[in-house]
């Protein structure tokens, strides 16, 4: 389960508590290690969506982790514990998908302005505009 705190997302992988943040430095390091773009994790050669291999998901989690000193061996042991706790590789896929989404990787989320006027295509607005034009 992942929880969001102060710029990072906490994720429990077996006995490891990871503080995840997918910033520019992390993305560059992950891509260097994978030898491909992080977008390629989610797409096959034909451009269709795919689920990345579990080892690549673990590389993303390790690369996004803000705590130092977590080795490949630590990640593999924690993954086994994660599975022993009843989780699946699909749960990891959902976790990194959420991480990418929260970091704005799939596009920025623009805050909505509550003061914006709601526009509609209803006839009422047109009639009101026409009535206002006639009174001038």
Backbone bond lengths (Angstrom), bond angles and torsions (degrees), N, CA, C in turn:
res aa  C-N    CA-C-N  psi(-1)  N-CA   C-N-CA  omega(-1)  CA-C   N-CA-C  phi
1 X - - - 1.450 - - 1.520 109.06 -
2 X 1.327 115.95 139.29 1.456 121.50 -178.65 1.526 110.34 -109.88
3 X 1.321 115.13 140.06 1.462 120.84 175.09 1.517 108.57 -130.36
4 X 1.328 115.95 144.86 1.465 122.29 -176.63 1.518 110.25 -94.98
5 X 1.349 116.84 127.37 1.459 121.46 175.65 1.515 110.05 -144.85
6 X 1.299 117.12 135.71 1.471 126.09 171.21 1.524 115.07 30.72
7 X 1.312 116.80 59.89 1.454 120.30 175.64 1.514 115.74 83.99
8 X 1.307 117.76 -8.61 1.459 120.38 177.37 1.526 109.48 -126.43
9 X 1.311 114.22 162.07 1.459 121.14 174.95 1.516 106.96 -113.09
10 X 1.321 116.34 124.56 1.459 119.78 177.96 1.521 108.93 -86.31
11 X 1.330 114.72 133.29 1.454 121.09 -179.49 1.514 108.74 -134.65
12 X 1.321 116.04 130.52 1.461 121.29 179.92 1.518 109.29 -96.79
13 X 1.324 116.01 112.98 1.457 122.76 177.09 1.520 106.54 -112.96
14 X 1.325 116.31 99.45 1.467 119.97 -175.48 1.508 109.53 59.03
15 X 1.335 116.60 -122.63 1.461 120.25 -179.74 1.528 112.44 -90.55
16 X 1.332 117.70 -2.96 1.464 121.05 -179.97 1.515 111.37 -91.78
17 X 1.304 115.82 130.67 1.454 121.44 172.30 1.521 106.59 -102.10
18 X 1.325 116.01 110.75 1.456 121.34 -176.25 1.529 110.18 -99.48
19 X 1.324 116.69 139.22 1.463 122.99 172.81 1.517 106.61 -105.17
20 X 1.323 116.11 103.59 1.457 121.13 -171.70 1.524 112.26 -97.90
21 X 1.316 114.71 135.19 1.460 121.63 173.62 1.522 106.85 -148.27
22 X 1.299 115.84 119.22 1.458 120.86 -177.25 1.525 108.35 -98.61
23 X 1.328 115.32 78.97 1.460 120.83 178.97 1.530 109.34 -97.55
24 X 1.316 116.33 -178.13 1.462 120.56 -177.46 1.512 113.60 -57.85
25 X 1.329 116.81 -45.19 1.461 120.82 -179.80 1.528 111.14 -61.34
26 X 1.330 116.37 -43.48 1.463 120.30 179.51 1.525 110.89 -63.42
27 X 1.332 116.89 -43.45 1.467 120.49 -179.87 1.525 110.34 -61.28
28 X 1.326 117.16 -45.15 1.468 120.20 179.64 1.523 111.57 -62.00
29 X 1.330 116.97 -42.69 1.467 120.58 179.04 1.528 111.72 -65.76
30 X 1.319 116.34 -40.90 1.473 120.63 179.04 1.529 109.87 -63.83
31 X 1.331 116.84 -46.45 1.463 120.23 -179.70 1.524 111.44 -63.49
32 X 1.315 117.03 -38.14 1.467 120.51 178.14 1.531 109.95 -62.59
33 X 1.316 115.78 -43.66 1.465 119.60 -178.39 1.533 111.79 -69.80
34 X 1.335 117.01 -39.63 1.460 120.66 -179.42 1.529 112.25 -77.07
35 X 1.324 116.56 -25.83 1.452 120.16 -176.85 1.520 112.58 76.69
36 X 1.329 116.47 21.94 1.461 121.35 179.03 1.524 109.18 -160.54
37 X 1.311 114.84 168.46 1.453 121.54 178.46 1.529 110.40 -68.61
38 X 1.313 116.52 148.16 1.466 118.69 176.91 1.528 110.88 -65.59
39 X 1.333 117.91 -25.71 1.475 119.70 175.63 1.526 110.50 -64.67
40 X 1.329 117.00 -30.14 1.461 120.97 179.30 1.528 111.54 -67.01
41 X 1.331 117.00 -15.29 1.467 119.70 175.72 1.522 111.02 -62.81
42 X 1.315 115.77 -33.65 1.459 120.99 -172.18 1.528 113.91 -100.61
43 X 1.358 117.49 -3.07 1.459 120.47 -177.72 1.523 110.91 -131.65
44 X 1.336 115.75 141.76 1.460 119.19 175.30 1.530 109.46 -88.71
45 X 1.321 118.01 -176.22 1.457 122.43 -176.39 1.530 112.73 -61.86
46 X 1.311 117.20 -25.08 1.465 121.68 179.70 1.523 112.87 -89.00
47 X 1.318 117.46 0.19 1.465 121.15 -179.93 1.517 114.35 86.48
48 X 1.328 117.05 3.07 1.468 120.95 178.20 1.530 109.71 -81.44
49 X 1.318 115.83 153.09 1.461 120.75 178.80 1.519 110.12 -68.16
50 X 1.326 115.82 145.62 1.457 121.45 178.29 1.523 109.78 -147.06
51 X 1.297 115.27 160.35 1.461 121.27 173.05 1.524 107.20 -92.81
52 X 1.343 117.20 126.39 1.470 118.91 -178.66 1.528 111.55 -68.67
53 X 1.332 116.68 156.81 1.467 120.51 175.42 1.534 109.94 -61.15
54 X 1.303 116.01 149.73 1.469 121.49 -176.79 1.526 111.64 -59.62
55 X 1.337 118.08 -38.37 1.466 118.73 -179.84 1.525 110.99 -62.37
56 X 1.330 117.79 -34.30 1.461 120.63 178.16 1.528 111.36 -72.38
57 X 1.315 116.76 -35.11 1.469 120.33 175.11 1.525 109.33 -62.22
58 X 1.328 116.41 -43.57 1.465 120.22 179.05 1.530 111.65 -64.75
59 X 1.331 117.25 -35.17 1.462 120.80 176.38 1.529 110.18 -64.66
60 X 1.326 117.00 -40.57 1.468 120.64 177.58 1.525 110.26 -63.23
61 X 1.329 116.57 -46.54 1.470 119.76 179.30 1.524 111.02 -61.79
62 X 1.317 116.79 -42.81 1.466 120.49 179.54 1.530 110.74 -65.97
63 X 1.329 117.30 -40.23 1.460 121.15 179.86 1.513 113.53 -69.76
64 X 1.333 116.95 -31.88 1.464 121.32 179.53 1.521 112.18 -83.90
65 X 1.330 116.88 -13.84 1.460 121.49 -178.15 1.528 110.31 -66.89
66 X 1.320 116.65 129.68 1.462 122.07 -178.51 1.525 112.70 -90.09
67 X 1.336 117.75 -8.13 1.466 121.87 176.44 1.516 108.43 -87.04
68 X 1.298 116.59 133.04 1.460 120.95 -177.45 1.529 111.26 -87.39
69 X 1.323 115.46 157.37 1.450 120.57 173.77 1.517 115.27 89.79
70 X 1.339 118.69 12.36 1.464 120.92 178.38 1.526 107.35 -93.56
71 X 1.319 115.79 110.30 1.463 121.89 -175.95 1.529 111.56 -86.64
72 X 1.334 114.77 170.60 1.463 119.97 174.72 1.524 110.52 -58.69
73 X 1.327 116.54 -41.61 1.466 120.88 179.00 1.521 110.93 -60.48
74 X 1.345 117.00 -42.29 1.468 121.00 177.22 1.518 110.70 -59.93
75 X 1.325 115.95 -42.90 1.470 120.80 -178.53 1.529 111.17 -65.44
76 X 1.334 116.73 -41.65 1.463 120.41 -179.02 1.529 110.81 -66.35
77 X 1.331 116.70 -44.19 1.471 120.23 177.78 1.529 110.83 -63.31
78 X 1.337 116.75 -42.13 1.465 120.51 179.70 1.525 110.69 -66.01
79 X 1.336 117.10 -36.34 1.457 120.43 177.24 1.519 110.58 -63.65
80 X 1.327 117.88 -41.92 1.461 120.53 177.90 1.529 110.64 -61.72
81 X 1.325 116.57 -42.47 1.472 120.29 176.97 1.526 110.68 -63.95
82 X 1.313 116.63 -38.71 1.465 122.53 178.03 1.529 110.11 -58.65
83 X 1.335 116.10 -44.93 1.462 120.97 177.16 1.524 111.15 -66.64
84 X 1.338 116.64 -41.16 1.466 120.86 179.12 1.524 111.66 -62.49
85 X 1.328 116.98 -25.16 1.465 121.74 178.76 1.535 112.23 -81.92
86 X 1.334 116.81 2.96 1.459 120.85 176.74 1.513 114.99 96.44
87 X 1.311 117.62 8.28 1.466 121.12 177.77 1.519 109.88 -88.22
88 X 1.334 115.83 169.67 1.458 120.50 -178.60 1.523 110.41 -131.47
89 X 1.338 116.67 166.42 1.464 119.28 173.94 1.529 112.20 -58.48
90 X 1.318 117.36 -30.37 1.467 120.41 177.47 1.530 110.60 -62.95
91 X 1.329 117.37 -35.13 1.468 121.06 176.43 1.533 110.52 -62.04
92 X 1.334 116.43 -37.76 1.465 120.66 176.84 1.519 110.71 -66.58
93 X 1.323 116.90 -40.22 1.460 121.44 178.24 1.527 110.06 -60.36
94 X 1.315 116.91 -44.36 1.470 120.84 177.96 1.528 110.27 -62.29
95 X 1.327 116.64 -40.32 1.475 120.99 -179.58 1.525 111.20 -62.52
96 X 1.339 118.19 -45.31 1.467 117.65 -179.28 1.524 111.19 -74.42
97 X 1.322 117.64 -30.93 1.470 119.75 175.23 1.521 109.55 -60.99
98 X 1.326 116.37 -44.91 1.469 120.70 177.80 1.524 111.12 -64.05
99 X 1.322 116.77 -39.43 1.459 121.17 178.86 1.529 110.64 -61.27
100 X 1.326 116.79 -46.04 1.457 120.56 178.23 1.526 111.17 -63.21
101 X 1.313 116.75 -41.75 1.465 120.82 179.80 1.527 110.98 -64.48
102 X 1.334 117.46 -46.48 1.462 121.75 -179.69 1.518 112.30 -62.86
103 X 1.329 117.00 -30.53 1.458 120.35 -178.73 1.525 111.80 -82.18
104 X 1.336 117.09 -3.99 1.453 120.63 179.68 1.514 113.65 81.79
105 X 1.315 116.82 15.37 1.452 120.74 -176.24 1.519 112.33 -65.75
106 X 1.317 117.83 -32.51 1.464 121.46 -178.99 1.519 111.86 -90.35
107 X 1.320 117.46 9.97 1.456 122.57 -179.18 1.509 109.32 129.87
108 X 1.315 114.99 148.95 1.460 118.37 -178.01 1.514 110.32 -79.89
109 X 1.287 114.46 146.92 1.454 121.42 175.40 1.516 107.22 -96.68
110 X 1.319 116.42 118.91 1.455 119.17 179.38 1.516 108.41 -94.66
111 X 1.313 116.54 132.82 1.459 118.62 179.49 1.518 110.39 -66.52
112 X 1.314 115.17 142.60 1.458 119.36 179.46 1.520 109.52 -82.95
113 X 1.298 115.08 142.91 1.453 121.44 179.13 1.527 107.65 -94.19
114 X 1.324 116.41 111.17 1.462 121.16 -177.76 1.520 112.32 -65.53
115 X 1.327 118.01 -20.55 1.452 121.93 -177.55 1.521 111.86 -84.54
116 X 1.337 117.75 -5.25 1.447 120.65 179.98 1.513 110.72 -67.22
117 X 1.331 115.95 141.28 1.456 121.62 178.00 1.517 109.01 -72.07
118 X 1.315 117.05 137.11 1.450 121.72 177.23 1.513 108.47 -81.94
119 X 1.316 116.68 123.27 1.450 122.04 179.60 1.512 109.60 -101.22
120 X 1.330 116.01 139.39 1.462 120.31 178.28 1.519 109.12 -133.00
121 X 1.303 115.76 167.23 1.455 121.99 175.90 1.518 111.28 -105.09
122 X 1.318 116.61 16.05 1.454 121.41 179.83 1.524 110.54 -69.01
123 X 1.337 116.02 151.91 1.455 121.62 178.92 1.516 112.41 -63.59
124 X 1.327 116.96 -27.63 1.460 120.62 -177.52 1.520 111.45 -57.97
125 X 1.313 118.12 -43.69 1.462 120.90 -179.21 1.518 111.14 -64.36
126 X 1.338 116.63 -39.68 1.453 120.51 179.95 1.520 109.95 -65.86
127 X 1.342 117.00 -44.14 1.458 121.02 179.94 1.520 111.11 -62.41
128 X 1.337 116.55 -41.71 1.455 119.67 178.99 1.516 110.30 -63.09
129 X 1.319 117.31 -39.87 1.457 121.53 179.60 1.522 109.50 -65.30
130 X 1.363 116.50 -43.23 1.453 120.24 178.87 1.524 110.52 -63.64
131 X 1.327 117.50 -41.12 1.459 121.37 179.50 1.522 109.24 -65.03
132 X 1.319 117.75 -41.03 1.464 120.72 178.62 1.528 110.32 -63.68
133 X 1.334 117.31 -38.17 1.465 121.19 -179.75 1.527 110.96 -66.05
134 X 1.339 117.22 -34.98 1.462 121.33 -178.28 1.516 111.67 -71.54
135 X 1.322 117.46 -27.29 1.464 119.20 -176.99 1.513 111.49 -79.99
136 X 1.299 118.01 -11.45 1.458 119.81 -179.88 1.450 108.90 -77.63
